[in-house]
Amino acid sequence: MCYGTFMGWPGTTLPILEAEDSPLPLTADEGSWLASINSLTMLVAIFATGYAVDVVGRKKVLLFGAGPLFIWWVMVAFANSYGMLLAARAIGSFGGGPIIMALPVFLCEIADTDVRGTLIVIHYFLMQCGYLLVYSIGPYLSVTTVALICASIPIIFVLTFIWMPESPYFFLKQHKEAEAVKCLERLKGQLTRDELKSELESMYQAIREKQQSKGKLKDVILVPVHRRTLLLAVGFILFQMSSGSIALATYTTYIFEKSGSELDSNISSIILTAVTLGASVMSSLVVERFDRRPLCMASFSVCAICLAAEGAYFYVDDIYGDVPTAFDWVPLAGMIGFSISASVGLAPVLSLVMGELFHVSVKGVASAVGTTVIALYGFFLKKMFQVVSDGLGAYYSFWGFTVMCVGAVVYVYALMPETRNKTFAQINEEMVSHVGGAASSTPEELSKERPI
């Protein structure tokens, strides 16, 4: 939720700051830099987090992540220049590393396989709560007041999360079995002696396998199965982001203002965010009941239809100068349809693909590569959406996203493997059979592998 408020801020505040009566006047170009700079600066936090989770622990890294987000809001509250806002945005992005890197690791290590997907969905749901809060208060309160309200959320997080147990995997890696047992009992309830022994043995086995076959970047590039898996994952990331979700979420109010619809742009943004929040709840009921591939293809297909309709509306508005009021509902309805589809299918499946597709020996390296692609491509999309929409017309952006969604359906159908209800070992064995290469572990070792 801390990160959701941070990410949602540009969508509702940039139109205020770019308006004629702005309390801190910004140009459209300056606004696009504020909306996108965090994707670049966040890379530093991502790689630092990847190292710190195994040194200081998952819990401490997550608690640390609240600091930059708190500083961001304080700086926004007292900002008196564009430079100060830009610096604040860069600092706040350092809280994104723990959210993106440490939190999925923490969730996967404390969760049983049958609820792993649901926990990822809850994470996404709470992020949407942050968006909804900012969109609900941003247009009606001063920038300073909104910042001070949102600054309380990192404080609440620290005061509540500090009581959570650490991941038992971390304590076992630190040779602190007694502490790991305490964490297991807090997470899973009172265990019998045999249950406790079984849990510890599976964790020790997973840790040993990871340490014995700790992958490096060259392994991801040179080993055929790892290289293919990485290429598949990166391709899926690019298609998923090219659906337009990250750009549309950043410029929600801007899009409704540009549409020319008589519906209030701020009210439309609030309705859209509330619907997205409900859709993220729906996704918790869907993600573990349907296979990943058909869910993705259906989601991309619906997104393509909604984006094509949005593009048509903006085309008529830009070329012919006006759209009949009878069609004022199209921008909001199209965005709602897109948001529901993306929230139910694309958003949770992206996190699951990053967590499930890679073999344990290269999961850390491959995830770092994938996250780098997300950050760099996210920066490009957020920056170029404003440039293309202002320079050529918003319909170019929407129709471009439509084409990518159609391509994504073909990509998922032809290339992506199914991962639902499969262990990491089964997924890796399928990848090996497709490529004809070999992974870092033997088939006998893979058969014993447990999800981490």
Helices and strands as residue ranges (DSSP letters): H 2-17, H 28-52, H 58-77, H 82-93, H 96-97, I 98-102, H 103-110, G 113-115, H 116-137, H 143-161, H 168-173, H 177-188, H 193-212, H 217-222, H 224-242, H 245-250, H 252-259, H 265-286, H 292-320, G 325-327, H 329-341, I 342-346, H 347-356, G 360-362, H 363-391, H 394-415, H 424-435, H 443-446
